[in-house]
Amino acid sequence: MIGGQVTLSAYTTLGLGGPVDRFIQATSEDELIDAVRAADQAGDSVLVLGGGSNLVVADAGFRGTVIHVGTRGLVVSERGGANDSGRHGSRTVAVTVAAGETWDHLVEWTVSEKLSGVECLAGIPGLAGATPIQNVGAYGQEVAETILAVRTFDRLSGKVVTLSPAQCEFGYRASMLKRAAAGEATGRYVVLDVTFGLQRPSGSGPALSTPIWYPELVKTLGVAQNDRVPLDLAREAVLELRRGKGMLLDPADPDTRSAGSFFTNPVLTAEQFADVQRKAAERYGAQFLVPHLQDETGGDARKISAAWLIEQAGFAKGYGHPARVSTKHALALTNPGGADTAALLALASQIRDTVRDIFGIELVNEPVLVGGSL
Ligand SMILES: Cc1cc2nc3c(=O)[nH]c(=O)nc-3n(C[C@H](O)[C@H](O)[C@H](O)COP(=O)(O)OP(=O)(O)OC[C@H]3O[C@@H](n4cnc5c(N)ncnc54)[C@H](O)[C@@H]3O)c2cc1C
């Protein structure tokens, strides 16, 4: 707080962001809806704030109302009707979680309850309500695979609306919910709760993960591709991998003072990929091959590693001061202490421009920028 004013640096994982005009803590769904409705009626800008782990807020702060989601609750309903045999000899359990529940706690709980489907998303910071916004994903899973419904407050109609996965139009770190923000801090739909369809083994069978296909996780677990492993093993392996990359929040580790990956991995057409390959060969020699990531984009599309592009463009791990590239992962831009948002955005712009000059690829920021731009 500054002079009684709340500053967003206390609410973002980057530890950055200036003061806000109004700050409301909403601990019930009614409070959340009422606060959003009142701000909208007053013509105020609105920022619905979760865990602040995907936000880069300007040093000048936010002119408007910040509504911090503090709703709680979990409802479990066994499905298992005639038409629902589930997957892999299991049955589907619907878990509805309030937007304000901590995501990682939910994952831990699902593993303890022998429910599979989100175990590889362990350690992602933030709240459950934000997970559909950018279709969070990691290590071969993304929430789009398990979401059955997203219940929202529609700021346009003023009604509570339940969206199906098809209506959410999930894509790679994208959704209709994120697009509907159209440059605003928060979009048309305020997420109230999310229902996940998770798998519980039938009978006394062991609780196994979904098939493990993400190469790094396959290697860490020492399994064959698409093997399934005990749920807790999958979760622990993911947490270990994340810790090694500074992608697990840890107050003692300055590399985790970030917003996660700052840029999404570019998805290129075959033609664009060939162009990058040509530019790389000109620069590094004919034998040089641009690595591409295995993913499920299908067709000719190639996803390439933004971290690789960043390092090739001369931004090694640890580059920069006072904002710096994480010493553990080139994709995370950090505030190790002493940086401000202007410095972080300047570093991000420098990286984006250099990658564009060398490879002709426009890196796109993953976090939501509030009051600033690249
Ligand atoms: C160390 C680290 C690692 C990360 N790793 C990953 C990863 O592996 N995969 C991944 O996908 N992401 C990752 N992230 C990014 C981030 O954790 C996720 O995007 C997360 O879902 C953001 O949740 P949040 O509650 O912190 O959202 P916030 O940062 O508070 O908000 C982000 C956006 O969502 C909106 N929003 C939040 N809640 C609601 C709601 N209830 N209704 C409507 N809009 C809402 C906000 O208005 C804002 O526009 C990482 C971040 C960090 C810091």
Ligand as a Chemical Component Dictionary entry (heavy atoms), coordinates in Angstrom:
data_LIG
# 
_chem_comp.id                   LIG 
_chem_comp.type                 NON-POLYMER 
_chem_comp.pdbx_formal_charge   0 
_chem_comp.three_letter_code    LIG 
# 
loop_
_chem_comp_atom.comp_id 
_chem_comp_atom.atom_id 
_chem_comp_atom.alt_atom_id 
_chem_comp_atom.type_symbol 
_chem_comp_atom.charge 
_chem_comp_atom.model_Cartn_x 
_chem_comp_atom.model_Cartn_y 
_chem_comp_atom.model_Cartn_z 
_chem_comp_atom.pdbx_ordinal 
LIG C1  C1  C 0 6.364   -19.314 -12.391 1  
LIG C2  C2  C 0 5.213   -19.372 -13.354 2  
LIG C3  C3  C 0 4.991   -20.510 -14.123 3  
LIG C4  C4  C 0 3.908   -20.575 -15.016 4  
LIG N1  N1  N 0 3.728   -21.711 -15.748 5  
LIG C5  C5  C 0 2.697   -21.806 -16.621 6  
LIG C6  C6  C 0 2.496   -22.988 -17.387 7  
LIG O1  O1  O 0 3.228   -23.961 -17.277 8  
LIG N2  N2  N 0 1.445   -23.013 -18.251 9  
LIG C7  C7  C 0 0.595   -21.967 -18.390 10 
LIG O2  O2  O 0 -0.338  -22.071 -19.201 11 
LIG N3  N3  N 0 0.744   -20.843 -17.660 12 
LIG C8  C8  C 0 1.764   -20.731 -16.779 13 
LIG N4  N4  N 0 1.948   -19.582 -16.054 14 
LIG C9  C9  C 0 1.029   -18.452 -16.236 15 
LIG C10 C10 C 0 -0.103  -18.379 -15.193 16 
LIG O3  O3  O 0 0.228   -19.068 -14.026 17 
LIG C11 C11 C 0 -1.423  -18.917 -15.711 18 
LIG O4  O4  O 0 -1.811  -18.222 -16.877 19 
LIG C12 C12 C 0 -2.538  -18.801 -14.681 20 
LIG O5  O5  O 0 -3.685  -19.478 -15.131 21 
LIG C13 C13 C 0 -2.906  -17.363 -14.337 22 
LIG O6  O6  O 0 -3.783  -17.402 -13.225 23 
LIG P1  P1  P 0 -3.967  -16.186 -12.239 24 
LIG O7  O7  O 0 -5.052  -16.542 -11.308 25 
LIG O8  O8  O 0 -2.665  -15.819 -11.640 26 
LIG O9  O9  O 0 -4.450  -15.061 -13.246 27 
LIG P2  P2  P 0 -4.100  -13.447 -13.254 28 
LIG O10 O10 O 0 -2.656  -13.334 -13.564 29 
LIG O11 O11 O 0 -4.566  -12.880 -11.969 30 
LIG O12 O12 O 0 -4.970  -12.983 -14.446 31 
LIG C14 C14 C 0 -4.615  -13.282 -15.783 32 
LIG C15 C15 C 0 -5.748  -12.818 -16.716 33 
LIG O13 O13 O 0 -6.892  -13.622 -16.468 34 
LIG C16 C16 C 0 -7.987  -12.800 -16.079 35 
LIG N5  N5  N 0 -8.744  -13.505 -15.039 36 
LIG C17 C17 C 0 -8.272  -14.060 -13.902 37 
LIG N6  N6  N 0 -9.274  -14.635 -13.224 38 
LIG C18 C18 C 0 -10.402 -14.435 -13.945 39 
LIG C19 C19 C 0 -11.766 -14.779 -13.773 40 
LIG N7  N7  N 0 -12.207 -15.453 -12.713 41 
LIG N8  N8  N 0 -12.657 -14.391 -14.745 42 
LIG C20 C20 C 0 -12.256 -13.696 -15.841 43 
LIG N9  N9  N 0 -10.966 -13.331 -16.037 44 
LIG C21 C21 C 0 -10.056 -13.703 -15.108 45 
LIG C22 C22 C 0 -7.369  -11.508 -15.559 46 
LIG O14 O14 O 0 -8.288  -10.437 -15.634 47 
LIG C23 C23 C 0 -6.187  -11.381 -16.483 48 
LIG O15 O15 O 0 -6.603  -10.840 -17.718 49 
LIG C24 C24 C 0 3.035   -19.482 -15.153 50 
LIG C25 C25 C 0 3.246   -18.327 -14.353 51 
LIG C26 C26 C 0 4.322   -18.284 -13.475 52 
LIG C27 C27 C 0 4.544   -17.058 -12.630 53 
# 
loop_
_chem_comp_bond.comp_id 
_chem_comp_bond.atom_id_1 
_chem_comp_bond.atom_id_2 
_chem_comp_bond.value_order 
_chem_comp_bond.pdbx_ordinal 
LIG C1  C2  SING 1  
LIG C2  C3  SING 2  
LIG C2  C26 DOUB 3  
LIG C3  C4  DOUB 4  
LIG C4  N1  SING 5  
LIG C4  C24 SING 6  
LIG N1  C5  DOUB 7  
LIG C5  C6  SING 8  
LIG C5  C8  SING 9  
LIG C6  O1  DOUB 10 
LIG C6  N2  SING 11 
LIG N2  C7  SING 12 
LIG C7  O2  DOUB 13 
LIG C7  N3  SING 14 
LIG N3  C8  DOUB 15 
LIG C8  N4  SING 16 
LIG N4  C9  SING 17 
LIG N4  C24 SING 18 
LIG C9  C10 SING 19 
LIG C10 O3  SING 20 
LIG C10 C11 SING 21 
LIG C11 O4  SING 22 
LIG C11 C12 SING 23 
LIG C12 O5  SING 24 
LIG C12 C13 SING 25 
LIG C13 O6  SING 26 
LIG O6  P1  SING 27 
LIG P1  O7  DOUB 28 
LIG P1  O8  SING 29 
LIG P1  O9  SING 30 
LIG O9  P2  SING 31 
LIG P2  O10 DOUB 32 
LIG P2  O11 SING 33 
LIG P2  O12 SING 34 
LIG O12 C14 SING 35 
LIG C14 C15 SING 36 
LIG C15 O13 SING 37 
LIG C15 C23 SING 38 
LIG O13 C16 SING 39 
LIG C16 N5  SING 40 
LIG C16 C22 SING 41 
LIG N5  C17 SING 42 
LIG N5  C21 SING 43 
LIG C17 N6  DOUB 44 
LIG N6  C18 SING 45 
LIG C18 C19 SING 46 
LIG C18 C21 DOUB 47 
LIG C19 N7  SING 48 
LIG C19 N8  DOUB 49 
LIG N8  C20 SING 50 
LIG C20 N9  DOUB 51 
LIG N9  C21 SING 52 
LIG C22 O14 SING 53 
LIG C22 C23 SING 54 
LIG C23 O15 SING 55 
LIG C24 C25 DOUB 56 
LIG C25 C26 SING 57 
LIG C26 C27 SING 58 
# 
